[in-house]
Amino acid sequence: MDAGASDDAAVQGTSNDAAVSRESAASLGYISDPYIRHFVKHPQRRAPLINRGTHSRFEGVQRILRQFISKANSDSERNNGQVVVLGAGVDTSYLLLRQQEFDVGMYFEIDFAEVTAKKAATIFRRTANLRSMLPEDTQIAAGGTEIHSSTYNLLAGDLREFESHVVPKLFARGLDCNKPTLFLSECVLIYLDSLQSDQILDWITRNISNAGILTYEQILPDDRFGRMMIENLRNRGLELRGLHAYPTLQSTSQRFLTRGWHRAAAIDLATYHEHFVQKSELARLAKIEFLDEWEEFILLAQHYAFTFAYTSDTYPFNSMDLKKI
């Protein structure tokens, strides 16, 4: 295996790591996700601080996703919104939306073929109740690496070839540049060189007239914890190639504002946990597990951030206070 293939395999492995953490949090009751267990062959109970962080990450993403879909579909035209998940891994958000009877609209997921093939096999061939959650016209495609339907599409693609390879697939499956579109990226763009990830954002800026994006990524590489975080990942064959280009909350926001996006804001996970998770929910979490590593949790959470931005003042979030994402 050459160095490039080895690097790709390591990045692909982060999908399984995230799924194991999510299954751990779900099995203990931190989050409600009855589907993630189907994608985890070897469950592991994570430490309380990881479970708590997984809860905040999950809640933050689901909050934005549901608000977008609810607002986009509250207009006179139904199914008006589109969601594009970059580096989706085995994320179960689409299934959760269907379970909760959200009017999802068009939903696209993109990842390496090696990842999408496993996800497609789990959904389409191995687990009947997952297959039943998909549209009636769902078909397996691209040699088992993709799922196609009129509204949900799982697509194989390398984000380093976004404009040349991924975009044509999105268009072929019905992406509409004139519809409000939410892009989601959880610990994905940061594994690309900043030039490559910037090219994705530049394509969105040029082509999607009403776009928003939520990213969840590491920040603060230059303090003691940040250097340790980088070294730990490097020992697993993982390089955060985009981290030093956008290392702070301010720089992750400016990344979009300098491209002419209408608004952008970023908060770290510690702030989200303290100010946006309801007190009643925090009390419920405290009953699940005692968190005696509180200072370590805060330090960890300060090194992960949500950044939300949108391009137009007509975006479904145009009246939202971005400090309260």
C-alpha positions in Angstrom: 0.0 0.0 0.0 1.5 3.3 -1.0 1.6 6.3 1.2 -1.4 8.0 -0.4 -3.5 4.9 -0.1 -2.4 4.4 3.5 -3.4 8.0 4.3 -6.8 7.5 2.7 -7.4 4.3 4.6 -6.6 6.1 7.9 -9.1 8.9 7.1 -11.7 6.3 6.1 -11.2 4.7 9.5 -12.3 7.9 11.2 -15.8 7.0 10.0 -15.8 3.8 12.1 -14.3 5.7 15.1 -17.1 8.2 15.0 -19.7 5.5 14.7 -18.3 3.6 17.7 -18.4 6.8 19.8 -22.0 7.5 18.6 -23.1 3.9 19.4 -21.6 4.2 22.8 -23.5 7.4 23.5 -26.7 5.9 22.1 -26.5 2.7 24.0 -26.1 4.6 27.3 -28.9 7.0 26.6 -27.0 10.2 25.9 -28.6 10.5 22.5 -31.5 8.8 20.7 -30.2 6.9 17.7 -31.7 3.4 17.2 -29.9 2.9 13.9 -26.2 3.5 14.6 -25.8 0.0 16.1 -26.4 -1.6 12.7 -23.1 0.0 11.5 -20.9 -1.0 14.4 -19.5 -4.5 14.5 -17.5 -4.2 17.6 -19.2 -1.8 20.1 -17.0 -0.2 22.8 -18.0 1.9 25.8 -16.3 5.2 25.5 -15.1 7.3 28.5 -17.7 9.7 30.0 -15.9 12.8 28.6 -16.1 11.3 25.0 -19.8 10.4 25.5 -20.5 13.9 26.7 -18.7 15.4 23.8 -20.5 13.1 21.3 -23.8 14.3 22.8 -23.0 18.0 22.2 -21.7 17.3 18.7 -24.8 15.2 17.9 -27.2 17.8 19.3 -25.6 20.7 17.6 -25.7 19.1 14.2 -29.3 17.9 14.6 -30.4 21.3 15.8 -29.2 23.0 12.6 -30.3 20.2 10.3 -33.9 20.2 11.7 -34.2 24.0 11.8 -33.1 24.2 8.2 -35.5 21.5 7.0 -38.4 22.9 9.0 -37.8 26.5 7.7 -37.1 25.5 4.1 -40.3 23.5 3.9 -42.5 26.0 5.7 -42.7 28.1 2.6 -45.4 27.8 0.0 -43.3 25.3 -2.0 -42.9 21.9 -0.4 -39.7 19.9 -0.4 -37.8 23.2 -1.1 -34.6 22.3 0.8 -31.6 20.2 -0.1 -29.0 18.7 2.2 -25.5 17.7 1.0 -23.3 15.8 3.6 -19.6 15.9 2.8 -17.8 12.9 4.0 -20.9 11.4 5.5 -19.4 8.1 6.8 -22.2 6.0 8.4 -24.1 9.1 9.7 -27.7 8.1 10.4 -29.2 11.6 10.3 -31.4 10.9 7.2 -32.9 7.8 8.9 -33.6 9.8 12.1 -35.3 12.5 10.1 -37.5 9.9 8.3 -38.3 8.3 11.7 -39.4 11.6 13.0 -41.5 12.2 9.9 -39.6 15.3 8.7 -40.4 16.3 5.1 -36.7 15.9 4.1 -36.6 17.0 0.5 -33.5 16.1 -1.5 -30.7 14.5 0.6 -27.2 13.7 -0.7 -24.4 11.9 1.1 -20.8 11.7 -0.3 -17.8 9.6 0.8 -15.1 7.3 -0.4 -16.4 4.3 -2.4 -14.9 2.0 0.3 -17.1 3.7 2.9 -20.3 4.0 0.8 -20.1 0.4 -0.3 -20.2 -0.8 3.4 -23.0 1.6 4.2 -25.0 0.6 1.1 -24.6 -3.1 1.9 -25.8 -2.6 5.5 -28.8 -0.5 4.5 -29.9 -2.3 1.4 -29.0 -5.9 1.9 -28.4 -6.8 5.5 -30.9 -4.8 7.5 -34.6 -4.9 6.4 -35.8 -2.2 8.8 -33.2 0.2 7.4 -34.2 -0.5 3.8 -37.8 0.2 4.8 -36.9 3.8 5.8 -35.8 4.7 2.3 -38.0 5.9 -0.6 -39.9 3.2 -2.4 -38.0 3.7 -5.6 -34.6 3.1 -4.0 -32.0 1.1 -6.0 -28.5 -0.1 -5.4 -26.1 1.4 -8.0 -22.5 1.8 -9.2 -21.5 -1.7 -8.5 -22.9 -1.6 -4.9 -21.1 1.5 -3.9 -24.1 3.9 -4.2 -27.8 4.1 -3.4 -30.0 6.1 -5.8 -33.6 7.3 -5.3 -35.8 10.2 -6.1 -34.9 12.0 -2.9 -32.1 10.1 -1.1 -28.7 9.5 -2.8 -25.6 8.0 -1.3 -22.8 8.8 -3.7 -19.2 7.5 -4.0 -16.6 10.3 -4.5 -13.3 11.7 -3.5 -13.7 15.3 -2.3 -10.3 16.1 -3.6 -12.0 15.8 -7.0 -15.1 17.7 -6.0 -15.7 19.8 -9.1 -14.6 17.2 -11.7 -16.0 14.1 -10.2 -18.5 14.7 -7.3 -20.4 17.7 -8.8 -21.4 15.8 -11.9 -22.8 13.0 -9.8 -24.8 15.5 -7.7 -26.3 17.1 -10.8 -27.1 13.7 -12.3 -29.1 12.8 -9.1 -31.0 16.1 -9.1 -29.1 18.8 -7.2 -30.8 22.1 -8.0 -28.5 25.1 -7.6 -31.5 27.4 -7.1 -32.9 25.7 -4.0 -31.8 26.5 -0.5 -29.0 24.0 0.3 -27.4 23.0 3.6 -23.9 21.5 3.4 -22.8 19.5 6.5 -19.1 18.6 7.2 -18.1 16.9 10.4 -14.3 16.5 10.7 -13.9 16.2 7.0 -12.6 19.4 5.3 -9.9 19.6 7.8 -8.3 16.4 6.5 -7.9 18.0 3.1 -5.2 20.5 2.1 -6.7 24.0 2.6 -6.4 24.7 -1.1 -8.6 21.6 -1.9 -11.2 22.4 0.8 -11.2 26.1 -0.3 -12.0 25.0 -3.9 -15.1 23.2 -2.6 -16.2 26.4 -0.8 -15.5 28.5 -3.9 -17.6 26.2 -6.0 -20.5 26.5 -3.6 -20.0 30.3 -3.5 -20.1 30.5 -7.3 -22.9 28.0 -8.0 -25.4 27.7 -5.1 -27.4 30.9 -4.9 -28.8 30.2 -1.5 -26.3 28.1 0.5 -25.5 27.4 4.1 -22.9 25.2 5.7 -22.2 23.8 9.1 -18.7 22.5 9.9 -17.5 20.7 13.0 -13.7 20.7 13.1 -10.7 20.8 15.4 -9.1 24.2 16.2 -6.2 25.7 18.3 -3.2 23.6 17.1 -0.6 25.7 18.7 -1.2 25.3 22.5 -0.1 22.4 24.5 -3.3 20.4 24.1 -3.5 21.2 20.4 0.1 19.9 19.8 -0.7 16.7 21.8 -4.0 16.3 19.7 -2.0 16.6 16.5 0.6 14.2 17.6 -1.9 11.6 18.8 -3.7 11.7 15.4 -0.4 11.6 13.6 0.5 8.4 15.4 -2.6 6.9 13.9 -1.6 8.0 10.4 -3.9 11.0 10.4 -2.9 14.5 9.3 -5.1 17.6 9.9 -3.9 19.2 6.7 -6.2 22.2 6.9 -5.9 23.0 10.6 -3.1 25.6 10.5 -4.8 27.5 7.7 -7.9 28.1 9.8 -6.8 27.5 13.4 -9.2 29.7 15.4 -12.8 30.6 15.8 -12.2 33.9 14.1 -10.4 32.5 11.2 -13.0 29.8 10.5 -15.6 32.5 10.3 -13.5 34.8 8.2 -13.0 31.9 5.8 -16.6 32.4 4.6 -16.9 36.2 5.1 -13.8 36.9 2.8 -15.6 34.9 0.1 -18.6 37.2 0.3 -20.9 35.0 2.4 -23.6 37.0 4.1 -22.9 35.9 7.7 -20.7 33.5 9.6 -20.1 32.6 13.2 -18.2 30.0 15.2 -18.4 28.6 18.7 -16.4 26.0 20.4 -18.0 22.8 21.8 -17.4 23.9 25.4 -19.4 27.1 24.8 -22.1 25.1 23.1 -22.3 22.6 25.9 -22.5 25.4 28.6 -24.9 27.8 26.9 -27.0 25.9 24.4 -27.7 22.5 26.0 -30.7 22.9 28.2 -30.2 22.7 32.0 -32.7 19.9 32.2 -30.8 18.0 29.6 -27.5 18.5 31.5 -29.2 17.2 34.6 -30.3 14.1 32.7 -26.8 13.5 31.4 -25.3 13.8 34.9 -27.5 10.8 36.0 -26.2 8.6 33.2 -22.5 8.8 34.2 -20.5 10.8 36.6 -18.1 13.1 34.8 -15.1 13.4 37.1 -12.8 14.6 34.3 -14.5 18.0 34.0 -11.5 20.1 33.4 -10.2 17.6 30.8 -13.6 17.7 29.0 -13.6 21.5 28.9 -10.1 21.5 27.5 -11.0 18.9 24.9 -14.2 20.7 23.9 -12.4 24.0 23.5 -10.4 22.4 20.6 -13.5 21.6 18.6 -15.8 24.1 16.9 -19.0 24.5 15.1 -18.9 27.1 12.3 -22.1 28.1 10.5 -22.4 30.4 7.5 -24.8 31.3 4.8 -24.5 33.1 1.5 -27.7 35.1 1.1 -30.0 37.2 3.2 -32.9 35.1 1.9 -31.4 31.9 3.4 -33.9 30.1 5.7 -31.7 31.2 8.7 -31.6 34.8 7.8 -33.4 35.9 11.0 -31.4 33.6 13.3 -28.9 34.9 15.8 -25.8 33.0 14.8 -24.5 33.3 18.3 -27.2 30.9 19.3 -26.6 28.1 16.9 
